[in-house]
Amino acid sequence: MRRAAWDRTKGRPEPIRALDRVRLVEDGSPLVDLREVAPSIRLARPQVIPYVRLRVAEMCRDAAASLPAGFGLSLIEGWRPIERQQRIYDFFWRAAREAFPERDYAALRRTVCRWVAPTDRPAPPGHCTGAAVDVWLTD
């Protein structure tokens, strides 16, 4: 069986198990409303839950402030419940299985994990802890 190609300009994809070796340390950083810490960042849609860790909100604020005039950031996803994370993972799994029917389980899992973190690993997905954001660059 031929191995799936990867975009070599972005480096070889890390196996999700590499994240298991990252030591988790709760730093006590509170969840904050991104709209209060970084009011220039807009919500992409009404369903967005705008809570993230304080440090993440500060980094978003700083990133938005460093953009050239006329550009901004729009929050697509901040914190999300684990159930929502699982629904997203399941959707990507079904899509990958349909798109790549020849791939075995391990290859499909590597494909899906490039786009969405699984919920069955020791390290929780970043979005489920408020430590990750998805943003759009807007004009």
DSSP file with accessible surface (Angstrom, degrees, kcal/mol):
  #  RESIDUE AA STRUCTURE BP1 BP2  ACC     N-H-->O    O-->H-N    N-H-->O    O-->H-N    TCO  KAPPA ALPHA  PHI   PSI    X-CA   Y-CA   Z-CA
    1    1 A M              0   0  175      0, 0.0     2,-0.2     0, 0.0   102,-0.0   0.000 360.0 360.0 360.0 135.4    0.0    0.0    0.0
    2    2 A R        -     0   0  203      1,-0.1     2,-0.2     3,-0.0     3,-0.1  -0.528 360.0-120.6 -76.7 134.7    1.3    3.4   -0.9
    3    3 A R        -     0   0  159     -2,-0.2     2,-0.1     1,-0.1    -1,-0.1  -0.510  34.2-100.5 -73.2 145.8    1.7    5.9    2.0
    4    4 A A        -     0   0   41     -2,-0.2     2,-0.1     1,-0.1    -1,-0.1  -0.413  38.2-121.4 -66.2 139.0   -0.3    9.1    1.8
    5    5 A A        -     0   0   79     -2,-0.1     2,-0.3    -3,-0.1    -1,-0.1  -0.438  25.5-156.4 -77.4 154.6    1.7   12.1    0.6
    6    6 A W        -     0   0   55     -2,-0.1     2,-1.0     7,-0.0     6,-0.1  -0.910  32.0 -94.4-128.9 160.0    2.1   15.1    2.8
    7    7 A D    >   -     0   0   69     -2,-0.3     3,-1.9     1,-0.2     4,-0.2  -0.627  35.3-162.8 -73.8 103.6    2.8   18.7    2.0
    8    8 A R  G >  S+     0   0  174     -2,-1.0     3,-1.0     1,-0.3    -1,-0.2   0.717  83.3  69.1 -67.2 -18.8    6.6   18.8    2.5
    9    9 A T  G 3  S+     0   0  122      1,-0.2    -1,-0.3     2,-0.1     3,-0.1   0.716 103.4  45.2 -70.8 -17.5    6.6   22.6    2.8
   10   10 A K  G <  S-     0   0  157     -3,-1.9    -1,-0.2     1,-0.2    -2,-0.2   0.309 117.4-112.6-105.9   6.2    4.8   22.2    6.1
   11   11 A G    <   -     0   0   36     -3,-1.0    -1,-0.2    -4,-0.2    -4,-0.1   0.038  48.3 -49.5  83.2 164.4    7.0   19.5    7.5
   12   12 A R        -     0   0  133     -4,-0.1    -4,-0.0     1,-0.1     2,-0.0  -0.510  67.4-105.7 -71.8 136.2    6.0   15.9    8.2
   13   13 A P        -     0   0   46      0, 0.0    -1,-0.1     0, 0.0    -2,-0.1  -0.359  32.3-123.9 -64.6 138.7    2.8   15.5   10.3
   14   14 A E        -     0   0  146      1,-0.1     2,-0.1    -3,-0.1     5,-0.0  -0.639  24.9-113.6 -78.9 139.1    3.4   14.6   13.9
   15   15 A P    >   -     0   0   37      0, 0.0     3,-2.0     0, 0.0     4,-0.5  -0.474  25.2-120.5 -68.3 144.9    1.6   11.5   15.1
   16   16 A I  G >> S+     0   0   30      1,-0.3     3,-1.5     2,-0.2     4,-0.6   0.821 110.0  70.0 -59.2 -26.8   -1.0   12.4   17.7
   17   17 A R  G >4 S+     0   0  156      1,-0.3     3,-0.8     2,-0.2     4,-0.5   0.762  83.8  71.1 -65.6 -20.0    0.7   10.2   20.2
   18   18 A A  G X4 S+     0   0   15     -3,-2.0     3,-1.2     1,-0.2    -1,-0.3   0.856  91.5  58.7 -63.0 -31.7    3.6   12.8   20.3
   19   19 A L  G X4 S+     0   0   91     -3,-1.5     3,-1.5    -4,-0.5    -1,-0.2   0.787  91.5  69.4 -66.7 -26.0    1.2   15.1   22.1
   20   20 A D  G << S+     0   0   48     -3,-0.8    -1,-0.2    -4,-0.6    -2,-0.2   0.734  93.0  58.6 -64.0 -21.2    0.8   12.5   24.9
   21   21 A R  G <  S+     0   0  186     -3,-1.2     2,-0.4    -4,-0.5    -1,-0.3   0.578  80.2 104.3 -85.6  -9.1    4.4   13.2   25.9
   22   22 A V  S <  S-     0   0   87     -3,-1.5     2,-0.4    -4,-0.3    -3,-0.0  -0.596  77.2-124.7 -75.0 125.7    3.7   16.9   26.5
   23   23 A R        -     0   0  207     -2,-0.4     2,-0.5     1,-0.0    -2,-0.1  -0.575  21.2-138.7 -73.6 125.7    3.5   17.4   30.3
   24   24 A L        +     0   0  107     -2,-0.4     2,-0.4     2,-0.0    -1,-0.0  -0.751  24.4 177.7 -89.1 129.3    0.2   19.0   31.3
   25   25 A V        -     0   0   92     -2,-0.5     2,-0.6     0, 0.0    -2,-0.0  -0.976  24.1-141.1-134.1 117.8    0.5   21.8   33.9
   26   26 A E        -     0   0  126     -2,-0.4    -2,-0.0     1,-0.1     0, 0.0  -0.681  16.9-174.8 -76.2 120.3   -2.6   23.7   35.1
   27   27 A D        -     0   0  120     -2,-0.6    -1,-0.1     2,-0.1     0, 0.0   0.421  40.2-117.8 -99.5   1.7   -1.4   27.3   35.5
   28   28 A G        +     0   0   56      1,-0.3    -2,-0.1     0, 0.0     0, 0.0   0.559  54.8 161.1  77.8   5.7   -4.6   28.6   37.0
   29   29 A S        -     0   0   17      1,-0.1    -1,-0.3    24,-0.0    -2,-0.1  -0.448  36.9-127.5 -62.7 125.0   -5.1   31.0   34.1
   30   30 A P        -     0   0   72      0, 0.0    24,-1.9     0, 0.0     2,-0.4  -0.304  14.0-109.4 -75.0 157.5   -8.8   31.9   34.2
   31   31 A L  E     -A   53   0A  83     22,-0.2     2,-0.3    23,-0.1    22,-0.2  -0.725  45.1-176.4 -78.5 132.8  -11.3   31.7   31.3
   32   32 A V  E     -A   52   0A  29     20,-3.3    20,-2.1    -2,-0.4     2,-0.7  -0.901  34.8 -99.6-129.0 160.3  -12.1   35.2   30.2
   33   33 A D  E >>  -A   51   0A  15     -2,-0.3     3,-1.6    18,-0.2     4,-1.5  -0.715  27.5-149.2 -80.3 115.1  -14.5   36.7   27.7
   34   34 A L  H 3> S+     0   0    1     16,-2.8     4,-3.3    -2,-0.7     7,-0.2   0.843  94.4  64.9 -56.3 -32.1  -12.3   37.5   24.7
   35   35 A R  H 34 S+     0   0  114      1,-0.2    -1,-0.3     2,-0.2     6,-0.1   0.797 104.6  45.7 -64.2 -26.2  -14.7   40.4   23.8
   36   36 A E  H <4 S+     0   0  155     -3,-1.6    -1,-0.2     2,-0.1    -2,-0.2   0.864 119.6  37.7 -83.4 -38.3  -13.6   42.2   27.1
   37   37 A V  H  < S+     0   0   32     -4,-1.5    -2,-0.2     1,-0.2    -3,-0.2   0.856 134.5  22.6 -81.0 -36.0   -9.8   41.6   26.7
   38   38 A A    ><  +     0   0    0     -4,-3.3     3,-2.0    -5,-0.2    -1,-0.2  -0.643  68.3 171.2-131.7  73.7   -9.7   42.1   23.0
   39   39 A P  T 3  S+     0   0  101      0, 0.0    -1,-0.1     0, 0.0    -4,-0.1   0.705  73.3  66.9 -63.6 -16.3  -12.7   44.2   22.0
   40   40 A S  T 3  S+     0   0   78      2,-0.1     2,-0.5    34,-0.0    33,-0.2   0.700  82.1  89.9 -76.6 -16.2  -11.4   44.7   18.4
   41   41 A I    <   -     0   0    6     -3,-2.0     2,-0.2    -7,-0.2    33,-0.2  -0.704  69.9-151.8 -84.7 125.0  -11.9   41.0   17.7
   42   42 A R  E     -b   74   0B 190     31,-1.7    33,-3.4    -2,-0.5     2,-0.4  -0.595  17.2-112.1 -94.6 156.5  -15.3   40.2   16.3
   43   43 A L  E     -b   75   0B  50     31,-0.2    33,-0.2    -2,-0.2    -1,-0.0  -0.746  18.4-144.3 -86.2 132.9  -17.3   37.0   16.7
   44   44 A A  S    S-     0   0   31     31,-3.0    32,-0.1    -2,-0.4    -1,-0.1   0.779  79.7  -1.7 -69.6 -27.8  -17.7   35.3   13.3
   45   45 A R  S >  S-     0   0   80     30,-0.4     3,-1.6    31,-0.1    -1,-0.2  -0.978  76.7-103.0-158.3 161.0  -21.2   34.0   14.2
   46   46 A P  T 3  S+     0   0  123      0, 0.0    -2,-0.0     0, 0.0    -1,-0.0   0.778 112.7  64.0 -62.9 -25.7  -23.6   34.2   17.1
   47   47 A Q  T 3  S+     0   0  118      2,-0.1     2,-0.1    -4,-0.0    -3,-0.0   0.581  74.1 117.5 -75.8  -9.2  -22.9   30.6   18.2
   48   48 A V    <   -     0   0    7     -3,-1.6    29,-0.1    27,-0.1    32,-0.1  -0.384  61.2-142.7 -63.1 129.8  -19.3   31.3   19.0
   49   49 A I        -     0   0   43     30,-0.3    29,-0.5    27,-0.1    30,-0.4  -0.872  13.8-158.2 -90.9 112.2  -18.5   30.8   22.7
   50   50 A P        +     0   0    9      0, 0.0   -16,-2.8     0, 0.0     2,-0.4   0.282  48.7 117.5 -84.7  16.1  -16.0   33.6   23.3
   51   51 A Y  E     +A   33   0A 101    -18,-0.2    28,-2.1    28,-0.2     2,-0.3  -0.666  30.2 150.4 -91.7 133.2  -14.3   32.3   26.4
   52   52 A V  E     -A   32   0A   0    -20,-2.1   -20,-3.3    -2,-0.4    79,-0.2  -0.925  52.6 -74.1-144.5 169.2  -10.5   31.5   26.3
   53   53 A R  E  >  -A   31   0A  47     77,-3.0     4,-2.5    -2,-0.3     3,-0.2  -0.370  47.1-114.4 -65.3 149.1   -7.6   31.5   28.8
   54   54 A L  H  > S+     0   0   56    -24,-1.9     4,-2.5     1,-0.2     5,-0.2   0.906 115.9  50.6 -53.2 -47.6   -6.4   34.9   29.8
   55   55 A R  H  > S+     0   0  127      1,-0.2     4,-2.3     2,-0.2    -1,-0.2   0.894 109.8  50.9 -62.4 -37.8   -3.0   34.5   28.1
   56   56 A V  H  > S+     0   0   17     -3,-0.2     4,-2.5     2,-0.2    -1,-0.2   0.931 109.9  50.1 -64.4 -43.6   -4.7   33.3   24.9
   57   57 A A  H  X S+     0   0    0     -4,-2.5     4,-2.6     1,-0.2    -2,-0.2   0.909 110.4  50.2 -61.0 -41.6   -6.9   36.4   24.9
   58   58 A E  H  X S+     0   0   53     -4,-2.5     4,-2.6    -5,-0.2    -1,-0.2   0.909 110.3  49.4 -64.5 -40.6   -3.9   38.7   25.5
   59   59 A M  H  X S+     0   0   93     -4,-2.3     4,-2.5     2,-0.2    -2,-0.2   0.898 111.2  49.8 -66.4 -37.9   -2.0   37.0   22.6
   60   60 A C  H  X S+     0   0   11     -4,-2.5     4,-2.7     2,-0.2    -2,-0.2   0.923 110.6  50.2 -63.8 -43.8   -5.1   37.5   20.3
   61   61 A R  H  X S+     0   0   96     -4,-2.6     4,-2.3     1,-0.2    -2,-0.2   0.936 112.7  46.3 -58.5 -46.9   -5.3   41.2   21.4
   62   62 A D  H  X S+     0   0   80     -4,-2.6     4,-1.3     2,-0.2    -2,-0.2   0.897 112.3  50.5 -65.4 -39.7   -1.6   41.7   20.6
   63   63 A A  H  < S+     0   0   43     -4,-2.5     4,-0.5     1,-0.2     3,-0.4   0.935 111.3  48.1 -63.8 -44.6   -1.9   39.9   17.2
   64   64 A A  H >< S+     0   0   12     -4,-2.7     3,-1.1     1,-0.2    -2,-0.2   0.899 110.0  52.8 -62.8 -39.3   -4.9   42.0   16.2
   65   65 A A  H 3< S+     0   0   84     -4,-2.3    -1,-0.2     1,-0.2    -2,-0.2   0.762 105.1  55.8 -68.3 -24.4   -3.1   45.2   17.3
   66   66 A S  T 3< S+     0   0   95     -4,-1.3    -1,-0.2    -3,-0.4    -2,-0.2   0.521  84.7 106.5 -87.9  -3.5   -0.1   44.3   15.1
   67   67 A L  S <  S-     0   0   49     -3,-1.1     3,-0.1    -4,-0.5     4,-0.1  -0.409  80.3 -99.2 -74.8 151.2   -2.1   44.0   11.9
   68   68 A P    >   -     0   0   87      0, 0.0     3,-1.8     0, 0.0    -1,-0.1  -0.255  55.8 -76.5 -63.0 157.3   -1.9   46.6    9.2
   69   69 A A  T 3  S+     0   0  102      1,-0.3     3,-0.1     3,-0.0     0, 0.0  -0.225 120.3  31.0 -54.9 139.0   -4.7   49.2    9.1
   70   70 A G  T 3  S+     0   0   65      1,-0.3     2,-0.3    -3,-0.1    -1,-0.3   0.341 101.3  97.0  92.9  -7.0   -7.9   47.8    7.5
   71   71 A F    <   +     0   0   99     -3,-1.8    -1,-0.3    68,-0.2     2,-0.3  -0.851  43.9 161.1-114.2 153.6   -7.3   44.3    8.8
   72   72 A G  E     - C   0 138B  18     66,-2.1    66,-3.0    -2,-0.3     2,-0.4  -0.894  33.3-103.9-153.3-178.6   -8.7   42.5   11.8
   73   73 A L  E     - C   0 137B  20     -2,-0.3   -31,-1.7   -33,-0.2     2,-0.4  -0.926  20.2-163.1-117.6 146.2   -9.4   39.2   13.4
   74   74 A S  E     -bC  42 136B  12     62,-2.1    62,-2.5    -2,-0.4     2,-0.5  -0.997  22.3-126.5-128.5 128.2  -12.7   37.4   13.8
   75   75 A L  E     +bC  43 135B   0    -33,-3.4   -31,-3.0    -2,-0.4   -30,-0.4  -0.642  29.6 171.3 -79.5 122.9  -13.1   34.5   16.3
   76   76 A I  E    S+     0   0B  26     58,-3.0     2,-0.3    -2,-0.5    59,-0.2   0.830  71.8   0.9 -92.0 -46.7  -14.5   31.3   14.7
   77   77 A E  E     + C   0 134B   8     57,-1.6    57,-2.4   -29,-0.1    -1,-0.4  -0.988  59.3 156.9-147.0 136.4  -14.0   29.1   17.8
   78   78 A G        +     0   0    0      1,-0.6   -26,-0.2   -29,-0.5    52,-0.2   0.051  69.0   2.9-118.3-123.0  -12.7   29.6   21.3
   79   79 A W        -     0   0   76    -28,-2.1    -1,-0.6   -30,-0.4   -30,-0.3  -0.335  69.6-178.3 -63.6 143.6  -13.6   27.3   24.1
   80   80 A R        -     0   0   13     47,-1.5    50,-0.1    -3,-0.1   -32,-0.0  -0.994  29.0-108.1-143.7 145.0  -15.8   24.3   23.2
   81   81 A P    >>  -     0   0   33      0, 0.0     4,-2.0     0, 0.0     3,-0.5  -0.336  32.7-113.8 -67.8 154.4  -17.4   21.5   25.2
   82   82 A I  H 3> S+     0   0   71      1,-0.2     4,-2.4     2,-0.2     5,-0.2   0.839 115.8  59.1 -59.7 -32.7  -16.0   18.0   24.8
   83   83 A E  H 3> S+     0   0  122      1,-0.2     4,-2.1     2,-0.2    -1,-0.2   0.903 106.3  47.2 -64.8 -39.0  -19.2   16.8   23.2
   84   84 A R  H <> S+     0   0   47     -3,-0.5     4,-2.3     2,-0.2    -1,-0.2   0.902 109.7  53.6 -67.7 -41.0  -18.9   19.4   20.5
   85   85 A Q  H  X S+     0   0    3     -4,-2.0     4,-2.5     1,-0.2    -2,-0.2   0.925 109.1  49.5 -57.6 -43.9  -15.3   18.4   20.0
   86   86 A Q  H  X S+     0   0   61     -4,-2.4     4,-2.9     1,-0.2    -2,-0.2   0.903 108.5  52.3 -65.5 -40.1  -16.4   14.8   19.5
   87   87 A R  H  X S+     0   0  153     -4,-2.1     4,-2.2     2,-0.2    -1,-0.2   0.915 110.9  47.9 -61.5 -41.5  -19.1   15.8   17.0
   88   88 A I  H  X S+     0   0   43     -4,-2.3     4,-2.4     2,-0.2    -2,-0.2   0.934 112.4  49.0 -64.6 -44.4  -16.5   17.6   15.0
   89   89 A Y  H  X S+     0   0   16     -4,-2.5     4,-2.5     1,-0.2    -2,-0.2   0.937 111.0  50.0 -60.2 -45.9  -14.1   14.7   15.1
   90   90 A D  H  X S+     0   0   61     -4,-2.9     4,-2.5     1,-0.2    -1,-0.2   0.894 109.5  51.7 -61.6 -39.9  -16.8   12.3   14.1
   91   91 A F  H  X S+     0   0  117     -4,-2.2     4,-2.4     1,-0.2    -1,-0.2   0.943 111.6  45.9 -61.7 -47.2  -17.8   14.5   11.1
   92   92 A F  H  X S+     0   0   71     -4,-2.4     4,-2.7     2,-0.2     5,-0.2   0.880 110.6  54.8 -64.4 -36.0  -14.2   14.6    9.9
   93   93 A W  H  X S+     0   0   42     -4,-2.5     4,-2.6    -5,-0.2     5,-0.2   0.953 109.9  45.4 -61.6 -48.7  -13.8   10.9   10.4
   94   94 A R  H  X S+     0   0  127     -4,-2.5     4,-2.0     1,-0.2    -2,-0.2   0.916 114.2  49.3 -62.0 -42.3  -16.9   10.2    8.2
   95   95 A A  H  X S+     0   0   43     -4,-2.4     4,-2.5     1,-0.2    -1,-0.2   0.916 112.6  46.9 -63.8 -43.3  -15.6   12.6    5.6
   96   96 A A  H  X S+     0   0    8     -4,-2.7     4,-2.7     2,-0.2    -2,-0.2   0.901 110.2  52.7 -67.1 -39.7  -12.1   11.1    5.5
   97   97 A R  H  < S+     0   0  129     -4,-2.6    -1,-0.2    -5,-0.2    -2,-0.2   0.895 113.4  44.6 -63.2 -38.1  -13.5    7.6    5.3
   98   98 A E  H  < S+     0   0  166     -4,-2.0    -2,-0.2    -5,-0.2    -1,-0.2   0.901 117.0  44.7 -71.5 -40.8  -15.6    8.6    2.3
   99   99 A A  H  < S+     0   0   63     -4,-2.5    -2,-0.2     1,-0.2    -1,-0.2   0.813 126.4  29.2 -73.3 -31.5  -12.8   10.6    0.6
  100  100 A F    ><  +     0   0   67     -4,-2.7     3,-1.7    -5,-0.2    -1,-0.2  -0.519  65.3 160.2-129.4  65.7  -10.1    7.9    1.2
  101  101 A P  T 3  S+     0   0  102      0, 0.0    -1,-0.1     0, 0.0    -2,-0.1   0.753  73.2  61.7 -63.7 -19.2  -11.8    4.5    1.3
  102  102 A E  T 3  S+     0   0  115     -3,-0.1     2,-0.2     2,-0.0    -5,-0.1   0.635  83.4  99.0 -81.7 -13.5   -8.5    2.7    0.6
  103  103 A R  S <  S-     0   0   50     -3,-1.7    -3,-0.1    -6,-0.1  -100,-0.0  -0.507  70.0-130.1 -78.6 142.6   -6.8    3.9    3.8
  104  104 A D     >  -     0   0   84     -2,-0.2     4,-2.6     1,-0.1     5,-0.2  -0.223  36.9 -88.8 -79.3 178.5   -6.6    1.7    6.8
  105  105 A Y  H  > S+     0   0  143      1,-0.2     4,-2.7     2,-0.2     5,-0.2   0.911 125.6  49.7 -56.5 -47.6   -7.7    2.8   10.3
  106  106 A A  H  > S+     0   0   44      1,-0.2     4,-2.3     2,-0.2    -1,-0.2   0.910 112.4  46.9 -62.7 -41.9   -4.2    4.2   11.3
  107  107 A A  H  > S+     0   0   13      2,-0.2     4,-2.1     1,-0.2    -1,-0.2   0.907 112.8  49.4 -67.8 -40.0   -3.9    6.2    8.1
  108  108 A L  H  X S+     0   0    9     -4,-2.6     4,-2.7     2,-0.2     5,-0.2   0.920 110.0  51.7 -63.6 -41.4   -7.4    7.6    8.4
  109  109 A R  H  X S+     0   0   28     -4,-2.7     4,-2.7    -5,-0.2    -2,-0.2   0.922 108.9  49.8 -63.2 -42.9   -6.7    8.5   12.0
  110  110 A R  H  X S+     0   0  121     -4,-2.3     4,-0.8     2,-0.2    -1,-0.2   0.915 111.9  50.0 -60.7 -40.4   -3.5   10.4   11.1
  111  111 A T  H >< S+     0   0   25     -4,-2.1     3,-0.9     1,-0.2     4,-0.4   0.954 113.7  43.4 -61.8 -50.6   -5.5   12.2    8.4
  112  112 A V  H >X S+     0   0    1     -4,-2.7     4,-2.0     1,-0.2     3,-2.0   0.908 108.4  58.5 -65.0 -40.2   -8.3   13.3   10.7
  113  113 A C  H 3< S+     0   0   23     -4,-2.7    -1,-0.2     1,-0.3    -2,-0.2   0.650  92.8  68.5 -69.9 -11.7   -5.9   14.3   13.5
  114  114 A R  T << S+     0   0  107     -3,-0.9    -1,-0.3    -4,-0.8    -2,-0.2   0.740 114.4  28.1 -71.5 -22.0   -4.2   16.8   11.2
  115  115 A W  T <4 S+     0   0  184     -3,-2.0     2,-0.3    -4,-0.4    -2,-0.2   0.699 129.2  22.0-112.8 -28.2   -7.5   18.8   11.3
  116  116 A V  S  < S-     0   0    9     -4,-2.0    -1,-0.3   -27,-0.1   -31,-0.0  -0.994  74.4-118.9-148.2 137.6   -9.1   18.1   14.7
  117  117 A A        -     0   0   32     -2,-0.3   -28,-0.1    -3,-0.1     2,-0.1  -0.552  32.0-123.3 -77.3 137.1   -7.8   16.8   18.0
  118  118 A P        -     0   0    4      0, 0.0     3,-0.3     0, 0.0   -32,-0.1  -0.364   5.5-139.8 -75.2 159.6   -9.3   13.5   19.2
  119  119 A T  S    S+     0   0   39      1,-0.2   -33,-0.1     5,-0.1    -2,-0.0   0.440  89.1  74.9 -97.9   0.7  -11.0   13.3   22.6
  120  120 A D  S    S+     0   0   97      4,-0.0    -1,-0.2     0, 0.0     3,-0.0   0.116  75.5  94.5-103.6  22.6   -9.6    9.9   23.6
  121  121 A R  S    S-     0   0   76     -3,-0.3  -104,-0.0     2,-0.3    -4,-0.0  -0.719  83.9-112.4-109.6 161.6   -6.0   10.9   24.4
  122  122 A P  S    S+     0   0   96      0, 0.0    -1,-0.1     0, 0.0  -102,-0.1   0.892 104.4  67.7 -59.8 -37.8   -4.5   11.8   27.8
  123  123 A A  S    S-     0   0   22      1,-0.0    -2,-0.3    -3,-0.0     3,-0.1  -0.717  90.0-129.7 -84.7 124.3   -4.0   15.5   26.7
  124  124 A P        -     0   0   64      0, 0.0    -5,-0.1     0, 0.0     5,-0.1  -0.387  35.2 -89.2 -69.6 151.1   -7.4   17.2   26.3
  125  125 A P    >   -     0   0    6      0, 0.0     3,-0.9     0, 0.0     4,-0.5  -0.325  36.3-120.9 -58.0 142.2   -8.0   19.1   23.0
  126  126 A G  G >>>S+     0   0   31      1,-0.3     5,-2.2     2,-0.2     3,-1.3   0.857 110.9  55.7 -55.7 -40.9   -6.8   22.7   23.3
  127  127 A H  G >45S+     0   0   18      1,-0.3   -47,-1.5     4,-0.2     3,-0.9   0.858 101.0  59.4 -61.7 -33.3  -10.3   24.1   22.5
  128  128 A C  G <45S+     0   0   24     -3,-0.9    -1,-0.3     1,-0.2    -2,-0.2   0.582 110.1  42.4 -75.3  -7.6  -11.8   22.1   25.4
  129  129 A T  G <45S-     0   0   38     -3,-1.3    -1,-0.2    -4,-0.5    -2,-0.2   0.395 114.8-111.2-112.0  -2.2   -9.5   23.9   27.9
  130  130 A G  T <<5S+     0   0    0     -3,-0.9   -77,-3.0    -4,-0.5    -3,-0.2   0.615  89.2 114.1  80.9  13.3   -9.8   27.4   26.4
  131  131 A A      < +     0   0   54     -5,-2.2     2,-0.3    -6,-0.2    -4,-0.2   0.310  64.5  58.3-101.2   8.4   -6.2   27.2   25.2
  132  132 A A        -     0   0   28     -6,-0.6     2,-0.3    -5,-0.1    -2,-0.1  -0.980  56.8-173.4-138.4 149.5   -6.9   27.3   21.5
  133  133 A V        -     0   0   39     -2,-0.3     2,-0.5   -81,-0.1   -55,-0.2  -0.977  15.7-149.8-136.1 152.0   -8.6   29.6   19.0
  134  134 A D  E     +C   77   0B  67    -57,-2.4   -58,-3.0    -2,-0.3   -57,-1.6  -0.993  29.8 176.7-116.4 128.8   -9.5   29.5   15.4
  135  135 A V  E     -C   75   0B  57     -2,-0.5     2,-0.4   -60,-0.2   -60,-0.2  -0.926  23.9-139.8-131.5 157.8   -9.6   32.9   13.8
  136  136 A W  E     -C   74   0B 142    -62,-2.5   -62,-2.1    -2,-0.3     2,-0.5  -0.917  20.5-128.0-110.4 144.5  -10.1   34.5   10.4
  137  137 A L  E     -C   73   0B 112     -2,-0.4     2,-0.3   -64,-0.2   -64,-0.2  -0.806  38.1-169.8 -86.1 126.1   -8.1   37.4    9.0
  138  138 A T  E      C   72   0B  52    -66,-3.0   -66,-2.1    -2,-0.5     0, 0.0  -0.804 360.0 360.0-120.3 159.8  -10.7   40.0    7.9
  139  139 A D              0   0  165     -2,-0.3   -68,-0.2   -68,-0.2   -69,-0.1  -0.802 360.0 360.0-132.8 360.0  -10.6   43.2    5.9
